[in-house]
Amino acid sequence: MRQPQQDRSRATRQRLLESAIEALAELGWQGSTVAVVAERAGVSRGAAQHHFPTREDLFAAAVEYVGEARRTWTREHSADLPTGPERTRAVVDMIVRIYTGPLFRAALHLWVAATSDEQLRESIVELEARIGREQHKLALELLGVDESTPGVRETVQATLDMARGLGLANLLTDDSKRRAGIIDRWAEILDATLSAGART
């Protein structure tokens, strides 16, 4: 039986978004044209523009897709997190892996492009703000802390900022060996800062 039109359209959109992320991670913003993305997705440029009329539309949707993929990946892996004294280190490691993988690399290319493209910047700033809030909330949940406790919100945000910095450091060279030591130390700092009274 033929695949229903709605299902085919959804599958095409999915392939375009996945191809856009792959192109960004491998080629950067300049090399990631609609034509390149369409070719990678196995569709015509016209078909791509049917789903996303402009390049900005395509990559703004790709940012949202990246955010959803990051959320899905985190949710899937959070079930495997240990309990007890090893949990904080495992949570920090998970957060860092989000920011050192190909999804974050693709998002970074968009951030750089958005600094000189006003239309793209408007979309990216709004989406990244929402994704950032969701990541912060998820980190609170995984660490089991209450941000109404003084200092907790700032400490968790510092963890996310630190993870982004490690993601940047990993762009040019494999930084995994040095990164492991930083994760160990940061987990110790977190445990010391997030006092027993802050745990829910």
N, C-alpha and C positions, 0 to 999 in steps of 0.2 A: 504494500500500500504506500501511496505517496505521503510524504511528511506534510502535515498541514502547513499552510502558508505562515500562520502565526509562529509556529515552532521553528520554521526555517528562518524567519526574520529574527527571532530571538537568538538562534544559533549564530547567524551572521553577525549580529551586534556583539555577541560574546567573543567571537573570533577577532573582530576588529579591535575591541578593547584589549584583549590579550596581546595582539600583535603590536598595538601602540605601546604597551608597557615594555615589551621585548625590544622594540626599536629604540625607545628612549634609553633603556639600560645599555644597549650595545652601541648606538650611533649618536646619542645625544639629541638635542633639540634641532640643530641645523640639519642633521641627516634624516630626521623623522618626519618626512613629508606625508601628506595624505596618500600620494601615489605609492610610496614605499610601504606604508601600513596596509594599503589595499592589496598590494602584491603579496605581502606576507600572509595576509588573511585568505588569499585565494579568491578574491572578488574584484570586480571592476572598480575603477575610481568612481564611476557614477553610482554604483551600489553603495559605496562607502559614504558618498555625499548625500544619498537618500536618508541614511541613518543619522549622519552628522554633517549638516550643511557647510560648516566651516572647520578649519583646522583647530581653532580655539574650542569649538563645541566638542570635537573629538577628544582633545586632551583634557578638557575640563571633566568630561565624563570618565576619562581614564584615571584622573586623580581620585574621583569618587570610588571607582572600581578598586584602586589601590587601597584606599581606606577600608573598604569592605573586605578585601582579601586579607589585610592585616588583622582586622577584627576576627575573621573566620579562623585564620591560622592560630591566633592567640587562644581563642576559645577551645579549639581542638586540642591544643597542647597543654592547656591549663589543667586538664583532668589528670595529667601525668605528674603534676608537681608534688613533691614530697611534703609531708607534714613535719612539724617539729623544727629543730634548730637548722636543718638544711634548707628550709623553704625560702628564706630570704635570698640566699645565694642563687637558688634556682629561679626565682622570680626576676632578679636582676639580670641573670643570664638570658632569660627569655626576652626581656625587654630589649636588651642589647642586640639579640639576634634579629629582632624586628627591624632595627636600624642599620644592620650591617648586611642585609640581604638585597636581592635584586629589586624588590619592590621599592625600597627606600632610595636606591640608586636612581631608579626611574623618576621618582618624585623630586629628587634633587635637581635633575635636568630641567624639570618644569619650573622649579623655584628660580633657577638662574635665568631661564627664558622670561619669566614673569617680571623680572626687574626692569626689562626694557620693552615690555609689551603691556600697555595699560589694560586692554580688554582681557587678556589672559590673567593679568595680576588680580583684577577684581574677582574673577572666578576662583583663582587659587587661594587667595587670602581668606575668602569666606569658607571654602571647603576645608582648608587646613586648620582653621580655627575650630571648626566642628570636630574634625578628626582628632585634634589635640585634646579637646575636652573629653572625648570618648576614651582616648588612651589614658588620660589622667584618672578618670573614673574606674577604668578597668584595673589600673595599677593599684589603686586603693583597695579594690575588692580582692585582688590576688595577695596583697600584703596583709589583708585583714586589719586595716587601720581606719580610724575615723578622722576625717580632715577637719572636724570642728575642734579637735585638740590642738592647742597652739603649737606651731612649728611643723605639724605633719604635712599640711598642704605644700609648704615650701620645700620640704625635704623630698617629697615624692616628685614634685616638679623638677627639682635638681637632678633626680635620678633619670628622668626622661631627657633633660637637657644634656646630661653626661652621656647618655646612650647615643644621642644625635651626634655629639662630638666624636665619639668612637666610630660612628658610621662614616663621618667625614674623613677621619684618619685612615680608614680602611679603603678609601676610594683608589688610591694610587698604588699601595702595596699591601700585602697580606700582613695585617697587624694582630693576628690571632694570639701569638705568644705573649706579647706585651699586654694585650687586652685581658687575658685570663687573670693576670695578677691584679689588674685594676678592678675587675669584677669582684675578686676575692676581698680586696680591701674595702671597696664600696659597700659590700654586703655587711662587713663588720661595722662600718660607720652607721649604716642604716639600723642595724640591730641595737647599737648603742643609743642612737637618736630617738628611734621610735620606742619609747619606754613601755614598760608593761601596762601602764595606765592608758596608753593610746590604743592598745590592741582591743579589738571588739570580740 
